[in-house]
């Protein structure tokens, strides 16, 4: 069997992180199994669907590395891939169900439907028990339609239990009577989700349906439609829901929820993909940090490794994983990526590539997100010091004033814009050998005098990156 999976977003807004995870799972599974990943656009909501949202969603998926094998721009033999272009197909299947007595027109008014639903809820019976369900009235309904009257078409739910096997949840059973006869074609001629979804999956030869567990109840209706049109069921895998640390369904209050927001906040696509994989799936070797290419293997990524338990979205864990991927980047790539966030800083912009690469390398172990480089830049550009208790203690050591006097004197001799690494090493050696200062008093004393801080990155790299004018101003502002 050729594995064919799909992701079918509605272009009615920005791509949600939950949808991105679904797309990711389908993409990796297809690659792991040597199959095809299909992108289908469910744009039947004409009022809310826009081309702009569609293009934005496709762009977001491309940013994450999810290139579809078939879909918009990559038409295969099973197109078209926009539901809005498949209306005749849905109408044909609906009319076939109607002719076979598996669907019927419903002319009940909204008031009748509302009263019916209330009564049936109290009686514990299915929501729909209207007169048009009775086959004795079907001919009358067809005559009304032929005369130009409009009515939705309902699916005639069979009076039997429904079951399907799920790769994550095992055997899923629904007792008969759980749902009433649901609409498959609206009065305006537009198909409903549970109908056109099945028709498309059948005609697109989808072998596996991988999606969130909130679709389980949809699957009940869809299985009925599969049987009714004589189609073979795909294999199902309903993955766990994403929830916040408060155990509630993921929403904006839990942090970024759209892919666009993650891009703006400086996350790497590799890191976001990595983290999303872990929200409902586990690596057989219990690895937390990996790339999509590394796990796109049927021995690593398979449906049996999905968890039933809700996946807790932890923004701190995502930041940690992002930091690990930042550390793995080569320096030119890291500089290129980071420049999108700090490249417009006036001080940073005027520096040489060598300076910029040294700066990036100095702080790569200290940051989790690219915008944090701007904060680190302040370590270099700040020309004053804050008289903290820690700094005052360092300055109170008997060796510190001597070291300050020496460094201040040496700085006055520097003609270049920056102190060279060699010159700084000479200063350190002089303090150690001539001034007899060693250990903590030497290293913390030097840091306090030159940066006004009691901790930070390697001074041998930091000081050559700091303009001499800045260093002079700092020493002058020391509370000694």
C-alpha positions in Angstrom: 0.0 0.0 0.0 1.2 3.5 -0.9 1.0 5.8 2.1 -0.9 9.0 1.2 -1.7 11.5 4.0 -3.1 15.0 3.9 -3.3 18.2 5.8 -6.4 20.2 5.0 -6.5 23.7 6.6 -9.3 26.2 6.2 -7.9 29.6 4.9 -9.9 31.6 7.4 -7.1 32.9 9.6 -3.4 32.4 10.5 -2.1 28.9 10.9 -2.6 27.8 14.6 0.2 25.9 16.3 -2.1 22.9 16.7 -2.7 22.8 13.0 1.1 23.1 12.3 1.7 20.0 14.5 -0.9 18.0 12.6 0.7 19.0 9.3 4.1 18.1 10.7 3.0 14.6 11.9 1.5 13.9 8.5 4.6 15.2 6.7 7.1 13.2 8.7 4.9 10.0 8.5 4.8 10.3 4.7 8.6 10.7 4.5 9.2 7.9 6.9 7.0 5.5 4.9 8.2 6.6 1.5 4.7 8.0 0.8 3.1 11.3 -0.3 2.0 14.3 1.7 -1.0 16.1 0.2 -2.1 19.7 1.0 -5.8 20.3 0.5 -7.5 23.7 1.0 -10.9 23.5 2.6 -12.2 26.8 1.4 -16.0 26.2 1.3 -16.6 29.0 3.8 -16.7 31.7 1.1 -17.4 34.5 3.6 -14.3 33.9 5.7 -11.8 32.2 3.3 -9.3 34.5 1.7 -6.4 34.0 -0.7 -4.2 36.0 1.7 -4.7 33.5 4.5 -4.1 30.6 2.2 -0.8 32.1 1.0 0.2 32.9 4.6 -0.5 29.3 5.7 1.4 27.8 2.9 4.3 30.2 3.6 4.3 29.2 7.3 4.4 25.5 6.4 7.3 26.2 4.0 9.1 28.1 6.7 8.9 24.9 8.9 10.1 22.8 6.0 6.8 21.2 5.1 6.8 21.0 1.3 3.8 19.2 0.0 4.0 16.6 -2.8 0.6 17.4 -4.2 -1.6 20.4 -3.7 -1.7 24.1 -4.7 1.1 24.7 -7.2 1.9 21.0 -7.4 -1.1 19.4 -9.1 -1.1 15.6 -9.3 -3.6 13.2 -10.9 -6.1 13.6 -8.1 -6.7 17.3 -8.3 -8.1 19.9 -7.9 -7.0 20.5 -4.4 -9.3 23.4 -3.5 -12.7 22.3 -2.3 -14.2 25.3 -3.9 -13.3 23.8 -7.3 -14.9 20.4 -6.4 -18.6 21.4 -6.0 -19.8 19.3 -8.9 -18.1 16.2 -7.4 -19.9 16.7 -4.0 -23.2 17.3 -5.7 -22.8 14.1 -7.7 -22.1 12.0 -4.6 -24.9 13.6 -2.7 -27.4 12.9 -5.4 -26.2 9.3 -5.5 -26.9 8.9 -1.8 -30.3 10.5 -2.4 -31.1 8.1 -5.2 -30.1 5.1 -3.0 -32.3 6.2 -0.1 -29.3 7.1 2.1 -30.1 10.8 2.2 -33.2 13.0 2.1 -34.3 16.6 1.7 -35.5 18.2 4.9 -38.1 21.0 4.7 -38.5 21.5 8.4 -38.4 25.1 9.5 -35.9 26.5 12.0 -38.7 26.7 14.6 -39.7 23.1 14.0 -36.1 21.9 14.3 -35.6 23.8 17.6 -38.8 22.4 19.2 -37.9 18.9 17.9 -34.4 19.1 19.4 -35.7 20.2 22.8 -38.3 17.5 22.9 -35.9 14.8 21.8 -33.3 15.8 24.3 -35.8 15.5 27.1 -36.9 12.1 25.7 -33.4 10.9 25.2 -33.9 10.3 21.5 -31.8 11.4 18.5 -32.1 15.2 17.7 -33.8 14.7 14.3 -37.2 12.9 14.1 -38.8 15.1 11.4 -41.5 13.9 9.0 -39.0 14.1 6.0 -37.0 11.2 7.5 -39.9 8.9 6.5 -39.4 7.5 3.0 -43.1 8.0 2.4 -42.4 11.7 2.2 -39.4 11.6 0.0 -41.2 11.9 -3.3 -43.0 15.0 -2.0 -39.7 16.5 -1.1 -38.2 15.8 -4.5 -41.2 17.5 -6.1 -40.7 20.6 -4.0 -37.1 20.8 -5.0 -38.0 20.3 -8.7 -40.4 23.2 -8.3 -37.5 25.4 -7.2 -37.8 25.2 -3.4 -34.6 25.1 -1.4 -33.8 22.6 1.4 -30.8 21.1 3.0 -30.0 17.4 2.4 -29.6 15.1 5.4 -27.7 11.8 5.7 -29.9 9.0 6.9 -28.1 7.6 9.9 -28.2 3.8 10.1 -29.8 2.2 13.2 -26.6 0.4 14.2 -23.5 0.7 16.3 -20.5 2.2 14.6 -16.9 1.3 15.3 -13.4 1.9 13.9 -9.8 1.1 14.9 -7.5 3.9 15.9 -3.7 3.6 16.0 -3.6 5.7 19.2 -6.9 4.9 20.9 -7.4 1.3 19.9 -11.0 0.2 19.2 -13.4 3.1 19.3 -17.1 2.2 19.5 -20.2 4.4 19.3 -23.6 2.9 20.2 -26.5 3.5 17.8 -28.6 6.6 18.4 -25.7 8.9 19.4 -26.3 11.3 16.5 -29.2 12.3 14.5 -29.5 12.6 10.7 -26.9 15.3 10.0 -26.8 17.7 7.1 -24.5 16.9 4.2 -25.5 19.6 1.8 -26.7 23.0 2.9 -29.6 24.9 1.5 -27.2 27.1 -0.5 -25.7 24.0 -2.2 -22.5 24.0 -0.1 -21.3 20.7 1.3 -20.7 20.3 5.0 -17.3 19.3 6.5 -18.1 15.7 7.4 -19.4 15.0 3.9 -16.9 16.7 1.5 -14.0 15.6 3.8 -14.9 11.9 3.2 -15.5 12.4 -0.6 -12.1 14.1 -0.9 -10.2 11.6 1.2 -11.7 8.8 -0.9 -10.9 10.3 -4.2 -7.5 11.5 -3.2 -6.8 7.9 -2.1 -5.8 8.9 1.5 -4.5 5.9 3.3 -4.0 7.4 6.8 -5.9 10.2 8.5 -3.7 11.7 11.3 -5.4 14.5 13.2 -6.3 15.7 16.7 -8.5 13.8 19.1 -11.1 16.5 19.0 -12.0 15.0 15.6 -13.1 11.6 17.0 -16.8 12.6 17.1 -16.4 13.7 13.4 -15.0 10.3 12.6 -18.3 8.7 13.8 -20.2 10.6 11.1 -17.5 10.2 8.5 -17.3 6.4 9.0 -21.0 6.3 8.2 -20.5 8.3 5.0 -17.5 6.1 4.0 -19.7 3.0 4.3 -22.6 4.7 2.4 -20.6 5.7 -0.6 -18.9 2.3 -0.7 -15.4 3.5 0.1 -12.7 1.8 2.1 -11.9 3.3 5.4 -8.5 4.9 5.8 -6.4 4.1 8.9 -7.0 6.6 11.7 -4.7 8.1 14.3 -6.2 10.7 16.6 -3.3 12.4 18.4 -3.6 14.0 21.8 -4.9 17.6 22.3 -2.5 20.4 23.2 -3.2 21.9 26.6 -1.6 24.6 28.8 0.0 24.0 32.1 -3.3 24.8 33.7 -4.7 21.7 31.9 -7.0 23.8 29.7 -7.1 23.7 25.9 -4.3 25.7 24.4 -5.2 29.3 23.8 -3.5 32.7 23.4 -3.1 33.1 27.2 -0.6 30.2 27.2 1.8 32.1 24.9 2.2 32.2 21.1 -0.4 30.1 19.3 0.1 31.1 15.7 3.1 30.3 13.6 3.6 33.9 12.6 4.0 34.8 16.2 6.8 32.3 16.6 8.6 33.7 13.6 8.4 37.2 14.9 9.7 36.1 18.3 12.8 34.6 16.9 12.3 30.9 17.0 14.2 28.6 14.6 11.9 26.5 12.4 14.1 23.4 13.3 13.5 24.0 17.0 9.7 24.6 16.6 9.4 21.4 14.5 11.5 19.5 17.0 9.3 20.7 20.0 6.0 20.1 18.2 7.0 16.5 17.5 7.4 15.9 21.2 3.9 17.1 22.0 2.2 13.7 21.7 5.0 11.5 20.2 8.2 10.2 21.8 11.6 9.3 20.3 12.4 5.6 20.8 15.8 6.6 22.2 14.2 9.3 24.4 16.0 12.1 22.6 14.7 15.6 23.1 16.8 17.4 20.4 16.7 16.3 16.8 15.9 17.4 13.3 13.0 16.3 11.1 15.4 14.5 8.7 16.8 12.5 11.6 13.5 11.0 12.6 11.9 10.6 9.2 12.5 6.9 9.4 9.8 4.1 9.8 11.8 2.6 12.6 11.8 5.9 14.5 8.6 7.7 13.6 5.6 5.4 13.6 2.0 5.7 14.7 2.5 3.3 17.7 4.7 5.9 19.4 1.9 8.4 19.8 0.5 9.0 23.3 -3.1 9.1 24.4 -2.3 11.6 27.2 -2.9 15.3 26.6 0.3 17.1 25.5 1.2 19.9 27.9 2.5 23.0 26.0 5.5 24.3 27.9 7.0 27.5 26.5 10.1 27.2 28.6 10.8 23.7 27.2 10.4 25.2 23.7 12.9 27.9 24.5 15.4 25.3 25.8 15.1 23.3 22.6 15.5 26.5 20.6 18.7 27.3 22.5 20.1 23.8 21.6 19.5 24.4 17.9 21.1 27.8 18.1 24.2 26.3 19.6 24.4 23.8 16.7 24.4 26.5 13.9 27.7 27.4 12.3 28.7 31.0 12.9 27.8 32.5 9.4 24.3 31.0 9.6 23.8 32.2 13.1 24.9 35.7 12.2 22.6 35.7 9.1 19.6 34.6 11.2 20.3 36.9 14.1 20.8 39.9 11.8 17.1 40.0 11.1 16.6 40.9 14.8 19.6 43.0 15.6 20.9 44.2 12.2 19.2 47.6 12.4 20.9 48.5 15.7 23.1 51.5 14.8 26.1 50.3 16.7 25.9 46.7 15.4 25.3 47.9 11.8 28.6 49.7 11.7 30.8 46.8 12.9 32.8 44.5 10.6 31.8 41.0 9.8 34.7 39.7 12.0 33.4 41.7 14.9 29.9 40.5 14.4 30.9 36.9 14.2 33.0 37.2 17.4 30.0 38.8 19.2 27.6 36.1 18.0 30.0 33.3 19.1 30.5 35.0 22.5 26.9 34.9 23.4 25.5 31.9 21.5 25.6 29.8 24.7 23.8 32.5 26.6 20.7 33.1 24.6 17.5 31.2 23.8 15.9 33.5 21.3 17.5 35.8 18.7 16.1 39.1 20.1 18.1 38.4 23.3 21.2 39.4 21.3 20.0 43.0 21.6 20.1 42.7 25.4 23.6 41.2 25.2 24.7 44.1 23.0 24.1 46.4 25.9 26.9 44.6 27.8 29.2 46.2 25.2 27.6 49.5 24.5 26.6 50.6 28.0 29.1 53.3 29.1 28.1 53.6 32.8 28.0 51.1 35.7 25.4 50.4 38.3 26.7 50.5 41.9 25.3 47.1 43.0 26.3 45.6 46.3 28.2 42.9 44.4 30.2 45.5 42.5 30.9 47.6 45.7 32.3 44.5 47.4 34.7 43.8 44.5 35.8 47.4 44.5 36.4 47.2 48.2 39.1 44.6 47.9 42.5 46.1 48.5 43.9 44.9 45.1 41.1 46.4 43.0 42.1 50.1 43.2 45.6 49.3 42.2 44.3 47.3 39.2 41.9 50.1 38.3 44.7 52.7 38.3 46.9 50.5 36.1 44.1 49.7 33.6 43.1 53.3 33.4 46.6 54.3 32.6 47.0 51.6 29.9 43.7 52.6 28.3 44.9 56.2 27.9 47.7 54.9 25.7 45.5 53.0 23.3 45.2 54.8 20.0 42.9 52.3 18.2 39.2 52.1 18.5 39.4 48.7 20.2 41.9 47.0 22.6 43.5 44.0 20.8 43.3 40.6 22.4 47.1 40.6 22.6 47.1 43.9 24.5 44.4 42.6 26.9 46.5 39.5 27.6 49.5 41.7 28.4 47.4 43.6 30.9 46.3 40.4 32.6 49.9 39.1 32.7 51.1 42.4 34.2 48.4 42.3 37.0 49.3 38.7 37.7 53.1 38.9 37.6 53.9 42.5 38.5 51.0 43.4 40.7 50.9 39.9 42.3 47.2 39.6 41.9 45.8 36.1 41.3 42.7 34.0 41.3 39.4 35.6 42.3 40.8 39.1 43.0 42.4 39.1 39.5 39.5 37.8 37.4 36.6 39.3 39.3 38.5 42.5 39.9 39.3 42.9 36.2 35.7 42.2 35.3 34.4 44.7 37.9 36.8 47.5 36.7 36.2 47.0 33.0 32.5 46.0 32.9 31.0 47.1 36.2 29.6 43.5 36.5 30.5 40.6 38.7 29.8 37.9 36.1 29.6 37.6 32.3 31.2 36.1 29.2 34.9 35.5 28.6 36.8 38.8 29.2 39.4 37.8 26.6 36.7 38.1 23.9 34.4 40.7 25.5 37.0 43.4 26.0 38.4 43.4 22.5 34.7 43.8 21.3 34.1 46.9 23.5 35.1 50.4 22.2 37.9 52.0 24.2 35.7 55.1 24.7 33.1 52.9 26.4 35.8 51.3 28.6 37.2 54.7 29.7 33.7 56.1 30.6 33.0 53.0 32.7 36.1 53.3 34.7 35.5 56.9 35.3 32.0 56.2 36.6 33.2 53.5 39.1 32.1 54.3 42.6 35.6 54.2 44.0 
